Amino acid sequence: MQVARKTLDTWTWYAFTLENLNQVPQTFGVYSLGVNSNIIYIGSSNNLHERLTDHYYSNDPCIQQAKQFAIEPCSNYKEREKQRLRDYMARHGRLPACNDRI
């Protein structure tokens, strides 16, 4: 018996748990990691599920702070990531904390 996957809403914060990560599609897209609904990292991938799972197991102290994630499946993920980073920079005058060190 196969369990139906729920569909995650775009840019809705979800707890950064394996249970929720199992609902993330294996598709192109952009994602954010957060703490208390504040973005600490913006990234993109050709496989959202795989990339977010990698972050879940990360040894990076900055990424380990993440308690939430949000996704936006899209085919133009590289350009969309750049746009999200530009928008964040325009609003906050800096990159997200974990992007800042890259």
Short mmCIF file of the C-alpha atoms (twelve columns), coordinates in Angstrom:
data_MODEL
# 
_entry.id   MODEL 
# 
loop_
_atom_site.group_PDB 
_atom_site.id 
_atom_site.type_symbol 
_atom_site.label_atom_id 
_atom_site.label_alt_id 
_atom_site.label_comp_id 
_atom_site.label_asym_id 
_atom_site.label_seq_id 
_atom_site.Cartn_x 
_atom_site.Cartn_y 
_atom_site.Cartn_z 
_atom_site.pdbx_PDB_model_num 
ATOM 1   C CA . MET A 1   0.000  0.000  0.000   1 
ATOM 2   C CA . GLN A 2   1.437  3.355  -1.040  1 
ATOM 3   C CA . VAL A 3   0.875  6.445  1.096   1 
ATOM 4   C CA . ALA A 4   -0.186 9.521  -0.843  1 
ATOM 5   C CA . ARG A 5   2.206  12.447 -0.597  1 
ATOM 6   C CA . LYS A 6   0.761  15.769 0.409   1 
ATOM 7   C CA . THR A 7   1.636  18.761 -1.721  1 
ATOM 8   C CA . LEU A 8   3.689  21.425 0.000   1 
ATOM 9   C CA . ASP A 9   2.575  25.015 -0.553  1 
ATOM 10  C CA . THR A 10  5.027  27.405 -2.172  1 
ATOM 11  C CA . TRP A 11  6.887  29.656 0.290   1 
ATOM 12  C CA . THR A 12  5.084  28.283 3.331   1 
ATOM 13  C CA . TRP A 13  7.358  27.563 6.273   1 
ATOM 14  C CA . TYR A 14  7.528  23.896 7.290   1 
ATOM 15  C CA . ALA A 15  9.388  22.398 10.239  1 
ATOM 16  C CA . PHE A 16  12.790 21.138 9.125   1 
ATOM 17  C CA . THR A 17  12.061 17.474 9.927   1 
ATOM 18  C CA . LEU A 18  12.644 14.263 8.003   1 
ATOM 19  C CA . GLU A 19  8.891  13.705 7.901   1 
ATOM 20  C CA . ASN A 20  8.372  17.017 6.098   1 
ATOM 21  C CA . LEU A 21  11.448 16.565 3.910   1 
ATOM 22  C CA . ASN A 22  9.938  13.314 2.655   1 
ATOM 23  C CA . GLN A 23  7.133  15.450 1.169   1 
ATOM 24  C CA . VAL A 24  9.533  17.613 -0.856  1 
ATOM 25  C CA . PRO A 25  9.430  16.754 -4.569  1 
ATOM 26  C CA . GLN A 26  12.498 15.646 -6.499  1 
ATOM 27  C CA . THR A 27  12.288 18.595 -8.855  1 
ATOM 28  C CA . PHE A 28  14.073 21.825 -9.789  1 
ATOM 29  C CA . GLY A 29  13.521 24.777 -7.511  1 
ATOM 30  C CA . VAL A 30  14.540 27.384 -4.989  1 
ATOM 31  C CA . TYR A 31  14.386 27.028 -1.221  1 
ATOM 32  C CA . SER A 32  14.941 28.965 1.959   1 
ATOM 33  C CA . LEU A 33  16.083 27.766 5.357   1 
ATOM 34  C CA . GLY A 34  14.913 29.691 8.389   1 
ATOM 35  C CA . VAL A 35  14.778 30.246 12.124  1 
ATOM 36  C CA . ASN A 36  11.608 31.765 13.614  1 
ATOM 37  C CA . SER A 37  10.381 32.554 10.068  1 
ATOM 38  C CA . ASN A 38  13.550 34.552 9.353   1 
ATOM 39  C CA . ILE A 39  15.563 33.468 6.337   1 
ATOM 40  C CA . ILE A 40  19.115 32.334 7.092   1 
ATOM 41  C CA . TYR A 41  19.879 30.765 3.700   1 
ATOM 42  C CA . ILE A 42  18.559 30.912 0.133   1 
ATOM 43  C CA . GLY A 43  19.600 28.222 -2.317  1 
ATOM 44  C CA . SER A 44  18.550 26.345 -5.435  1 
ATOM 45  C CA . SER A 45  18.873 22.834 -6.776  1 
ATOM 46  C CA . ASN A 46  17.929 20.538 -9.616  1 
ATOM 47  C CA . ASN A 47  16.584 18.177 -6.904  1 
ATOM 48  C CA . LEU A 48  14.953 19.976 -3.961  1 
ATOM 49  C CA . HIS A 49  14.394 16.790 -1.960  1 
ATOM 50  C CA . GLU A 50  18.017 15.671 -2.221  1 
ATOM 51  C CA . ARG A 51  19.504 19.093 -1.495  1 
ATOM 52  C CA . LEU A 52  17.332 19.807 1.532   1 
ATOM 53  C CA . THR A 53  18.056 16.337 2.912   1 
ATOM 54  C CA . ASP A 54  21.783 17.088 2.495   1 
ATOM 55  C CA . HIS A 55  21.278 20.279 4.517   1 
ATOM 56  C CA . TYR A 56  19.401 18.336 7.209   1 
ATOM 57  C CA . TYR A 57  22.501 16.192 7.770   1 
ATOM 58  C CA . SER A 58  24.962 19.089 7.331   1 
ATOM 59  C CA . ASN A 59  27.879 19.615 9.707   1 
ATOM 60  C CA . ASP A 60  27.902 23.333 8.866   1 
ATOM 61  C CA . PRO A 61  27.176 25.210 12.132  1 
ATOM 62  C CA . CYS A 62  25.282 27.952 10.305  1 
ATOM 63  C CA . ILE A 63  23.016 25.542 8.405   1 
ATOM 64  C CA . GLN A 64  22.487 23.456 11.565  1 
ATOM 65  C CA . GLN A 65  20.586 26.418 13.037  1 
ATOM 66  C CA . ALA A 66  17.767 25.929 10.514  1 
ATOM 67  C CA . LYS A 67  14.438 24.964 12.055  1 
ATOM 68  C CA . GLN A 68  12.247 25.608 8.998   1 
ATOM 69  C CA . PHE A 69  12.292 25.430 5.221   1 
ATOM 70  C CA . ALA A 70  10.213 26.763 2.353   1 
ATOM 71  C CA . ILE A 71  10.309 25.793 -1.325  1 
ATOM 72  C CA . GLU A 72  9.387  27.100 -4.757  1 
ATOM 73  C CA . PRO A 73  9.509  24.443 -7.468  1 
ATOM 74  C CA . CYS A 74  10.482 26.134 -10.747 1 
ATOM 75  C CA . SER A 75  12.434 25.307 -13.888 1 
ATOM 76  C CA . ASN A 76  14.429 28.582 -13.938 1 
ATOM 77  C CA . TYR A 77  15.829 27.854 -10.484 1 
ATOM 78  C CA . LYS A 78  19.278 29.438 -10.939 1 
ATOM 79  C CA . GLU A 79  17.868 32.766 -12.111 1 
ATOM 80  C CA . ARG A 80  15.115 32.620 -9.456  1 
ATOM 81  C CA . GLU A 81  17.724 32.092 -6.726  1 
ATOM 82  C CA . LYS A 82  19.646 35.158 -7.921  1 
ATOM 83  C CA . GLN A 83  16.419 37.185 -7.895  1 
ATOM 84  C CA . ARG A 84  15.519 36.047 -4.361  1 
ATOM 85  C CA . LEU A 85  19.024 36.955 -3.153  1 
ATOM 86  C CA . ARG A 86  18.806 40.395 -4.849  1 
ATOM 87  C CA . ASP A 87  15.377 40.975 -3.266  1 
ATOM 88  C CA . TYR A 88  16.670 39.964 0.153   1 
ATOM 89  C CA . MET A 89  19.691 42.259 -0.229  1 
ATOM 90  C CA . ALA A 90  17.466 45.166 -1.265  1 
ATOM 91  C CA . ARG A 91  15.197 44.680 1.780   1 
ATOM 92  C CA . HIS A 92  17.870 43.974 4.395   1 
ATOM 93  C CA . GLY A 93  21.051 45.554 3.059   1 
ATOM 94  C CA . ARG A 94  22.883 42.231 3.321   1 
ATOM 95  C CA . LEU A 95  22.643 38.587 2.317   1 
ATOM 96  C CA . PRO A 96  21.087 35.971 4.633   1 
ATOM 97  C CA . ALA A 97  23.482 34.948 7.440   1 
ATOM 98  C CA . CYS A 98  24.451 31.592 5.922   1 
ATOM 99  C CA . ASN A 99  24.770 33.008 2.390   1 
ATOM 100 C CA . ASP A 100 26.924 35.847 3.673   1 
ATOM 101 C CA . ARG A 101 29.923 33.614 4.306   1 
ATOM 102 C CA . ILE A 102 29.945 32.135 0.798   1 
# 
